[in-house]
Amino acid sequence: MSMGTEDHLWQNWARTESARPARVVSPRDPDELASVVRSRDGLRVRAVGAGHSFTGAAVTDGIQVRMDALSTVERVDPRPDGTAHVTVGAGIRLHTLNRVLAACGLGMRNLGDIDRQTIAGAISTGTHGTGARLGGLSAQVVGVRLVTADGEIVEASREHRPELFEVARLGLGSVGVLTAITLEAVPAFELRAVEAPLPLDEVLDRLDGPDGLVDGNDHFEFYWFPHTRRALTKANNRAQSDPGSRLHPVRGWVDDELLSNGVFAATNRLAAAAPSLTPRINRIASRALSARTYTAPSHEVFASPRRVRFREMEYAIPRERVRDVLDEIDAWTRASGDNIPFPLEVRFAAADDVWLSTAHGRDTAYIAAHQYLRLPYRRYFQAVERVMAQVDGRPHWGKLHWLDAARLAELYPRFDDVRAVRAKADPEGAFANAYTDRVLGAVR
Ligand SMILES: Cc1cc2nc3c(=O)[nH]c(=O)nc-3n(C[C@H](O)[C@H](O)[C@H](O)COP(=O)(O)OP(=O)(O)OC[C@H]3O[C@@H](n4cnc5c(N)ncnc54)[C@H](O)[C@@H]3O)c2cc1C
């Protein structure tokens, strides 16, 4: 195992958090990790993934555990119905996982819009994609292996230690360090992506109903540019192989031209330098793109690079409140004079039963506000947070917000159960940090 005590400055992707852990360890196997936990000598222990959380979820002043060596594929168990249970090291990056699954003729049911994260980091904060009939990544987890506070290596699933499983599959690493995760994968599939600009009001009018944009597509999302009434829509549906419609490279404009490429970086820089131009820039950006259709393997359609660095807040709200929330944010933007060059992103998920899932028990819409790295975000995000409070919004565990455990307890019906599991699994708070103290409550 490599182990260092020298000065390790760690920063997250968004440059909102940094840490100087007392020690950094890179265990080669679960046994090494277990011995680190057993001999922690009063230090707190926290695993770090790819550092893609905007919050202080991964920050520690104690022992930082890097999981890169625990990132192999352990087993693939085909199931009679064509799905498979796939056990992977907790530190595997999603892009590697996707490649391995594809090589086995498998894929994930649903994914978020980048693939740089580790699987453990992604599930621990409730990472999700879009799809009204689908859950997030934690809902696709069927088993976990973790090192607990007393240095034991234990397995948990719905059948075996189900309560520990609940908090291990989405709980900010607060009951142990995950070493392996078993996922339910599905047979590989292709997605046909249709991207089209539409007036925002038309999108909102057509959202609901059995043939509406949300229920009528496997994966629907849209981007709305503040200061305009324009939206860019993206509908991905399962397709038969259709190589004729492939683009090279495979992604469409939402990824290639809107969010990832140099033009978007340039418009953001321009907006930062000349804020009053933002409404005009947004009007042009939201009209510049024409409709486009392509088909590709699912993981290539789901994920794309994000080369323009930003800060993000995302709230899960009851699905039926999308229009109200966007109206309120629109009203605030107009009144405040703040300039926001980055679009808001709206996605959807089915209600699930994961205790700390932002979609727990309710059909959900996700509304994400972004701000370019060089522009101030606090006033805007705090205004968005006030709007979200009116609809009992639940913040993404890995994205910026200012809620605390007292408020979150009102929003999650199983919050007390989570507290009880933590109190039993980690009575000394070995896996706690300032962020878990704030959002889950201090264990002692
Ligand atoms: C550009 C960008 C795009 C994004 N897109 C999406 C998206 O589409 N959908 C979405 O929902 N989110 C999205 N996110 C948020 C991101 O998915 C989450 O913040 C995720 O947690 C990041 O994973 P990570 O591997 O970087 O974990 P980190 O941020 O490093 O860690 C996250 C948490 O997991 C814990 N953890 C990590 N490894 C372990 C382990 N082995 N055992 C126990 N706990 C562990 C950490 O301690 C921490 O609490 C995006 C973020 C960025 C920067």
The ligand as a Gaussian input file, in Angstrom:
#p B3LYP/6-31G(d) Opt

LIG

0 1
 C      -19.193000      17.951000     -14.489000
 C      -20.081000      17.216000     -13.536000
 C      -21.203000      16.559000     -14.022000
 C      -22.051000      15.868000     -13.134000
 N      -23.160000      15.250000     -13.639000
 C      -24.026000      14.652000     -12.787000
 C      -25.216000      14.027000     -13.254000
 O      -25.470000      13.958000     -14.462000
 N      -26.077000      13.519000     -12.340000
 C      -25.840000      13.576000     -11.000000
 O      -26.674000      13.143000     -10.226000
 N      -24.694000      14.117000     -10.528000
 C      -23.799000      14.648000     -11.381000
 N      -22.639000      15.197000     -10.885000
 C      -22.337000      15.042000      -9.458000
 C      -21.470000      13.790000      -9.224000
 O      -21.988000      12.660000      -9.898000
 C      -21.429000      13.437000      -7.735000
 O      -20.981000      14.535000      -7.000000
 C      -20.558000      12.209000      -7.445000
 O      -20.582000      11.968000      -6.068000
 C      -19.112000      12.371000      -7.851000
 O      -18.459000      11.119000      -7.771000
 P      -16.913000      11.065000      -7.378000
 O      -16.384000       9.734000      -7.737000
 O      -16.227000      12.258000      -7.918000
 O      -17.043000      11.134000      -5.791000
 P      -16.453000      12.223000      -4.761000
 O      -17.042000      13.536000      -5.080000
 O      -14.991000      12.106000      -4.695000
 O      -17.102000      11.644000      -3.407000
 C      -18.502000      11.704000      -3.233000
 C      -18.869000      11.045000      -1.911000
 O      -18.678000       9.635000      -2.008000
 C      -17.874000       9.195000      -0.934000
 N      -17.096000       8.058000      -1.399000
 C      -16.279000       7.984000      -2.449000
 N      -15.740000       6.745000      -2.553000
 C      -16.249000       6.034000      -1.540000
 C      -16.098000       4.689000      -1.097000
 N      -15.287000       3.826000      -1.717000
 N      -16.783000       4.290000       0.004000
 C      -17.601000       5.138000       0.672000
 N      -17.793000       6.413000       0.285000
 C      -17.120000       6.855000      -0.808000
 C      -17.012000      10.405000      -0.580000
 O      -16.493000      10.314000       0.731000
 C      -18.037000      11.500000      -0.730000
 O      -18.850000      11.584000       0.413000
 C      -21.762000      15.861000     -11.741000
 C      -20.611000      16.516000     -11.258000
 C      -19.777000      17.183000     -12.146000
 C      -18.558000      17.898000     -11.629000

